[in-house]
């Protein structure tokens, strides 16, 4: 069964529907590429998905080992390149507040994040810079 369905709405905008849940995401081309920048661009979603995947894998690790990573959030910066236009680098800062992780657990959390499926699916030319703020 398909995962999602994407429709072009015109004006450099699309809508994607997750078929199992019915949730929808709208994308818009960025201002620097002929769009209005009124929604996530497709490349914004790639960068954001990397952070979301890392946090999900950390959550799975935490559940499996009965540890509390505290409140997690992430700041994402996407850097574009040209010739061809592509994502050159994704910078992610993962922020942990209210945790009680020891140094060994922190290393395991970092390893889990850096080995998430999205990180391993992106081309090796795409630089992934990840900072952990415990």
Secondary structure as GFF3:
##gff-version 3
##sequence-region A 1 134
A	DSSP	beta_strand	4	10	.	.	.	ID=ss1
A	DSSP	beta_strand	13	18	.	.	.	ID=ss2
A	DSSP	beta_strand	24	28	.	.	.	ID=ss3
A	DSSP	three_ten_helix	31	33	.	.	.	ID=ss4
A	DSSP	alpha_helix	42	64	.	.	.	ID=ss5
A	DSSP	beta_strand	71	81	.	.	.	ID=ss6
A	DSSP	beta_strand	86	97	.	.	.	ID=ss7
A	DSSP	alpha_helix	103	114	.	.	.	ID=ss8
A	DSSP	alpha_helix	117	121	.	.	.	ID=ss9
A	DSSP	beta_strand	127	133	.	.	.	ID=ss10
###
